[in-house]
Amino acid sequence: MRSLRAFPDSGWLLAAIALPSIAILALGSLMLGRYPLAPRVVLDALTSGLLGGHGQSVDAASTIVLMVRLPRVAAALLVGGGLSTAGLAYQNLFRNPMASPSLLGVSAGAGFGASLAIMAGQSPLVVETAAFGFGLVSVGVAILVDRAVGVRSIVTLVLCGMVMSALFQAFISLLKYVADPTEALASITFWLMGGLGKASGLDVAFLAAPVLVGGAILLLCSWRISVLALGEMEAAALGVDVAATRTIIIVCATAMSAAAVSVAGIVGWVGLLVPHMARMAFGLEPSRLTIATAALGGVFLLCMDDVARTIAPVEVPLGVLTAIVGAPFFLLLLLNSRRRGWA
């Protein structure tokens, strides 16, 4: 039987297969937690809450499913899909397999914005908004400095992003140094470690627009993005508007990454690791690879979140868990790639 890699236009076929699989995994995630629920109870709560049916589940089970676990599952899928798709776009743009969504400083900027809002005692919505705004500011300043330099090189842009990341990391350290150690410091530290324990329906709505719209735009431009990975001169020779494509990638990937970080905190390795997994499993055809990356990213982070909230009596920070799992898994991918000769 031929695999999906053998079909050059199998992106939408992959989507048709992936969506039911993700739905089944999401249903399993809704059953997990400190208060395990049977499949019938979960389905009854979903039917009662989302479709207006008359379920038989108790109020407590419906509240757990609809108000706690369903937003968390949806947020995990959106954050994982957004970070992995942004990582794939950056790896093609910078022609660097080690590129990740935080390359231009969006994570550090978002972390500073969130830390500043937490120190000011603001509400979770203000914290997320500040994180999203400062994430955009960090990347925007990096682009402005790159244009002021005048070289207009990918290397210069990366260096500007590294400078902004280091600068905002220093600002975060300064805020942690002066923060109240009994309240604000702990909140800042836990936020920076990442997690979806407080995800709500409002967070899902906050994520949906940038992640879904940005992902759709990157999917529609996927063939131009893949051609750009060959080099700017080669892409221009093949009819790609290099400047416009670069702008689309940076705007979409930055918006998706900033939204993801503002809701989940700093969750590393997803945008770096998942695109390589998708390439190995599904090949390099642009639309298929983009869809596979988004699906695998959502599934990966959903599984990590399930482990984070069930492996120990106290919830493990999501960013810590993705680093513990992602780092050795990435080394295995490197060893396997060397044997296959595609590294």
C-alpha positions as CSV (number, residue, x, y, z in Angstrom):
1,M,0.0,0.0,0.0
2,R,1.4,3.4,-1.0
3,S,1.9,6.0,1.8
4,L,0.8,9.6,1.7
5,R,4.3,10.5,0.7
6,A,3.8,8.9,-2.7
7,F,0.9,11.3,-3.5
8,P,2.1,14.8,-4.4
9,D,-1.3,16.5,-3.8
10,S,-2.4,14.6,-0.7
11,G,-2.5,17.6,1.7
12,W,-6.2,17.7,1.9
13,L,-6.4,13.9,2.1
14,L,-4.1,14.1,5.1
15,A,-6.3,16.8,6.6
16,A,-9.3,14.5,6.2
17,I,-7.5,11.7,8.0
18,A,-6.0,14.0,10.7
19,L,-9.2,15.7,11.8
20,P,-11.0,12.5,13.1
21,S,-7.8,11.3,14.7
22,I,-7.4,14.6,16.6
23,A,-11.0,14.5,17.6
24,I,-10.5,11.0,19.1
25,L,-7.4,12.1,21.0
26,A,-9.2,15.2,22.2
27,L,-12.0,13.0,23.5
28,G,-9.5,10.9,25.4
29,S,-7.9,14.0,26.9
30,L,-11.3,15.2,28.2
31,M,-11.5,12.0,30.2
32,L,-8.1,12.4,31.9
33,G,-7.4,14.3,35.0
34,R,-7.7,14.3,38.8
35,Y,-11.3,13.4,38.3
36,P,-11.4,10.7,35.6
37,L,-14.6,10.5,33.5
38,A,-16.1,7.7,31.5
39,P,-16.5,8.2,27.7
40,R,-20.3,8.2,28.1
41,V,-20.2,11.0,30.7
42,V,-17.9,13.1,28.5
43,L,-20.1,12.7,25.4
44,D,-23.2,13.4,27.4
45,A,-21.7,16.6,28.8
46,L,-20.6,17.7,25.3
47,T,-24.0,17.0,23.9
48,S,-25.7,18.8,26.8
49,G,-23.5,21.8,26.7
50,L,-22.6,22.3,23.0
51,L,-25.7,20.9,21.2
52,G,-28.4,21.7,23.7
53,G,-29.3,18.1,24.4
54,H,-30.6,16.7,27.6
55,G,-27.7,14.7,29.0
56,Q,-27.8,12.6,32.1
57,S,-24.4,13.6,33.4
58,V,-24.2,15.4,36.8
59,D,-23.5,19.1,36.9
60,A,-20.0,18.6,38.3
61,A,-19.0,16.5,35.3
62,S,-20.4,18.9,32.8
63,T,-18.6,21.8,34.5
64,I,-15.3,19.9,34.5
65,V,-15.7,19.0,30.8
66,L,-17.0,22.3,29.4
67,M,-15.4,24.9,31.6
68,V,-12.0,23.3,32.5
69,R,-10.9,20.6,30.1
70,L,-12.5,21.5,26.8
71,P,-10.8,25.0,26.7
72,R,-7.6,23.5,27.8
73,V,-7.7,20.8,25.1
74,A,-8.6,23.4,22.4
75,A,-5.8,25.8,23.6
76,A,-3.3,23.0,23.5
77,L,-4.2,22.1,19.9
78,L,-4.1,25.8,18.9
79,V,-0.8,26.6,20.7
80,G,0.9,23.4,19.4
81,G,-0.3,23.9,15.9
82,G,0.6,27.6,15.8
83,L,4.1,27.2,17.2
84,S,5.0,24.3,14.9
85,T,3.6,26.0,11.8
86,A,5.5,29.2,12.7
87,G,8.6,27.1,13.2
88,L,8.3,25.4,9.8
89,A,7.9,28.8,8.1
90,Y,11.0,30.3,9.9
91,Q,13.1,27.2,9.1
92,N,12.3,27.7,5.4
93,L,12.7,31.5,5.5
94,F,16.1,31.4,7.3
95,R,17.2,28.2,5.6
96,N,18.2,27.0,9.0
97,P,17.0,23.7,10.6
98,M,17.6,25.1,14.0
99,A,15.3,28.1,13.6
100,S,12.3,28.3,16.0
101,P,9.5,30.8,16.6
102,S,11.5,32.6,19.2
103,L,14.3,33.4,16.8
104,L,13.4,37.1,16.4
105,G,12.7,37.7,20.1
106,V,8.9,37.1,20.3
107,S,9.1,34.8,23.3
108,A,11.4,37.1,25.3
109,G,9.3,40.2,24.4
110,A,6.1,38.4,25.4
111,G,7.7,37.2,28.6
112,F,8.7,40.8,29.5
113,G,5.2,42.0,28.8
114,A,3.6,39.4,30.9
115,S,6.1,39.9,33.8
116,L,5.4,43.6,33.7
117,A,1.7,43.1,33.9
118,I,2.0,40.6,36.7
119,M,4.1,42.9,38.7
120,A,1.5,45.6,38.3
121,G,-1.2,43.2,39.6
122,Q,-3.2,43.2,36.4
123,S,-5.9,40.6,35.5
124,P,-5.1,37.6,33.3
125,L,-6.6,39.2,30.3
126,V,-4.3,42.2,30.7
127,V,-1.3,39.9,31.2
128,E,-2.1,38.1,27.9
129,T,-2.6,41.3,26.1
130,A,0.6,42.8,27.4
131,A,2.5,39.6,26.4
132,F,1.0,39.6,22.9
133,G,1.8,43.3,22.4
134,F,5.4,43.2,23.7
135,G,6.0,40.1,21.6
136,L,5.0,42.0,18.5
137,V,7.1,45.0,19.6
138,S,10.2,42.9,20.0
139,V,10.0,41.6,16.5
140,G,9.0,45.0,15.1
141,V,12.0,46.7,16.6
142,A,14.3,43.9,15.3
143,I,12.9,44.5,11.8
144,L,13.2,48.3,12.1
145,V,16.9,48.0,13.2
146,D,17.5,45.6,10.4
147,R,16.2,48.2,7.9
148,A,18.2,51.0,9.6
149,V,21.4,49.0,9.1
150,G,20.6,48.9,5.4
151,V,22.2,45.6,4.6
152,R,18.8,43.8,4.3
153,S,20.3,40.4,4.9
154,I,18.7,37.4,6.6
155,V,21.8,37.1,8.8
156,T,21.4,40.7,9.9
157,L,17.8,40.2,10.7
158,V,18.6,37.1,12.8
159,L,21.3,39.1,14.7
160,C,18.8,41.9,15.4
161,G,16.4,39.3,16.7
162,M,19.1,37.8,19.0
163,V,19.9,41.3,20.3
164,M,16.2,41.9,21.1
165,S,15.8,38.5,22.7
166,A,18.9,39.1,25.0
167,L,17.7,42.6,25.8
168,F,14.2,41.5,26.9
169,Q,15.7,38.6,28.8
170,A,17.7,41.1,30.7
171,F,14.6,43.1,31.4
172,I,12.9,40.0,32.7
173,S,15.8,39.2,35.0
174,L,15.6,42.8,36.3
175,L,11.9,42.5,37.0
176,K,12.4,39.2,38.8
177,Y,15.1,40.8,40.9
178,V,12.9,43.7,42.1
179,A,9.6,41.7,42.3
180,D,7.9,40.9,45.6
181,P,9.3,37.5,46.5
182,T,6.1,36.4,48.2
183,E,3.7,37.0,45.4
184,A,4.8,38.5,42.1
185,L,8.1,36.6,41.8
186,A,6.4,33.2,42.1
187,S,3.7,34.2,39.5
188,I,6.3,35.4,37.0
189,T,8.4,32.3,37.4
190,F,5.4,30.0,36.9
191,W,4.2,31.9,33.9
192,L,7.6,31.8,32.3
193,M,7.8,28.0,32.7
194,G,4.6,27.6,30.6
195,G,1.3,25.9,31.2
196,L,-2.3,25.7,30.3
197,G,-3.8,25.1,33.7
198,K,-5.7,28.4,33.6
199,A,-6.9,28.2,30.0
200,S,-10.4,29.4,29.4
201,G,-12.9,29.9,26.6
202,L,-11.7,33.5,26.3
203,D,-8.1,32.3,25.8
204,V,-9.3,30.0,23.0
205,A,-11.0,32.9,21.4
206,F,-7.9,35.0,21.8
207,L,-5.8,32.3,20.1
208,A,-8.2,31.3,17.4
209,A,-8.0,34.4,15.1
210,P,-4.1,34.8,14.8
211,V,-3.4,31.0,14.7
212,L,-6.2,30.0,12.3
213,V,-5.9,33.0,10.0
214,G,-2.1,33.0,10.1
215,G,-1.9,29.3,9.5
216,A,-4.4,29.5,6.6
217,I,-2.3,32.2,4.9
218,L,0.9,30.2,5.4
219,L,-0.8,27.2,3.9
220,L,-1.9,29.1,0.9
221,C,1.7,30.4,0.4
222,S,3.3,27.1,1.3
223,W,4.8,26.5,-2.2
224,R,6.3,30.0,-2.3
225,I,7.7,29.5,1.2
226,S,9.3,26.1,0.2
227,V,10.8,27.7,-2.9
228,L,12.3,30.5,-0.7
229,A,14.2,27.8,1.2
230,L,16.2,27.2,-2.0
231,G,17.7,30.7,-1.7
232,E,16.5,34.2,-2.5
233,M,18.1,34.3,-6.0
234,E,16.7,30.9,-6.9
235,A,13.2,31.9,-5.6
236,A,13.2,35.2,-7.6
237,A,14.2,33.3,-10.7
238,L,11.2,31.0,-10.2
239,G,8.9,34.0,-10.0
240,V,8.5,34.4,-6.2
241,D,8.3,37.9,-4.8
242,V,10.9,37.4,-2.2
243,A,10.3,40.6,-0.2
244,A,6.5,40.1,-0.1
245,T,6.8,36.4,0.9
246,R,9.3,37.2,3.6
247,T,6.9,39.9,5.0
248,I,4.0,37.4,5.0
249,I,6.0,34.8,6.8
250,I,7.3,37.2,9.5
251,V,3.9,38.8,10.1
252,C,2.0,35.5,10.3
253,A,4.5,33.6,12.2
254,T,5.1,36.4,14.7
255,A,1.3,36.9,15.3
256,M,0.8,33.1,15.8
257,S,3.8,32.8,18.1
258,A,2.9,35.9,20.2
259,A,-0.6,34.6,20.7
260,A,0.6,31.2,21.7
261,V,3.1,32.5,24.2
262,S,0.7,35.0,25.6
263,V,-1.7,32.2,26.6
264,A,0.6,29.2,27.3
265,G,3.8,31.0,28.5
266,I,7.2,30.1,27.1
267,V,6.8,26.5,25.7
268,G,10.0,25.5,23.9
269,W,11.0,22.8,21.4
270,V,7.6,22.5,19.7
271,G,8.4,24.9,16.9
272,L,11.9,23.3,16.5
273,L,11.1,19.6,16.8
274,V,7.8,19.1,15.2
275,P,8.6,20.3,11.6
276,H,11.5,17.8,11.5
277,M,9.1,15.0,12.6
278,A,6.7,16.0,9.9
279,R,9.4,16.1,7.2
280,M,10.5,12.6,8.1
281,A,7.0,11.2,8.2
282,F,5.3,13.0,5.3
283,G,7.9,14.3,3.0
284,L,8.5,17.7,1.6
285,E,5.4,18.5,-0.6
286,P,4.5,22.0,0.7
287,S,0.8,21.8,1.4
288,R,1.0,18.3,2.9
289,L,4.0,19.3,5.0
290,T,2.3,22.4,6.4
291,I,-0.9,20.5,7.3
292,A,1.1,17.6,8.8
293,T,3.2,20.0,10.9
294,A,0.2,21.8,12.3
295,A,-1.6,18.5,13.1
296,L,1.5,16.9,14.7
297,G,2.2,20.1,16.7
298,G,-1.3,20.1,18.1
299,V,-1.2,16.4,18.9
300,F,2.3,16.7,20.4
301,L,1.4,19.5,22.8
302,L,-1.9,17.9,23.7
303,C,-0.1,14.7,24.7
304,M,2.5,16.7,26.7
305,D,-0.3,18.6,28.5
306,D,-2.0,15.3,29.3
307,V,1.2,14.0,30.8
308,A,1.8,17.3,32.6
309,R,-1.5,17.1,34.5
310,T,-1.5,13.4,35.3
311,I,2.1,12.3,35.8
312,A,2.4,13.7,39.3
313,P,0.2,14.9,42.2
314,V,1.3,18.5,41.3
315,E,1.0,19.6,37.7
316,V,4.4,19.7,35.9
317,P,5.1,23.0,34.1
318,L,4.5,22.4,30.4
319,G,7.6,24.2,29.2
320,V,9.8,22.1,31.4
321,L,8.2,18.9,30.2
322,T,8.5,19.7,26.5
323,A,12.2,20.5,27.1
324,I,12.7,17.2,29.0
325,V,11.0,15.2,26.2
326,G,12.0,17.3,23.2
327,A,15.8,17.5,23.8
328,P,16.6,13.8,23.8
329,F,14.0,13.1,21.1
330,F,15.6,15.7,18.9
331,L,19.0,14.0,19.4
332,L,17.4,10.7,18.2
333,L,16.1,12.5,15.1
334,L,19.6,13.8,14.4
335,L,21.1,10.3,14.7
336,N,18.4,8.8,12.5
337,S,18.8,11.6,10.0
338,R,22.6,10.9,9.8
339,R,21.8,7.2,9.0
340,R,19.3,8.2,6.3
341,G,21.7,10.8,4.9
342,W,19.3,13.8,4.8
343,A,20.7,15.9,7.7
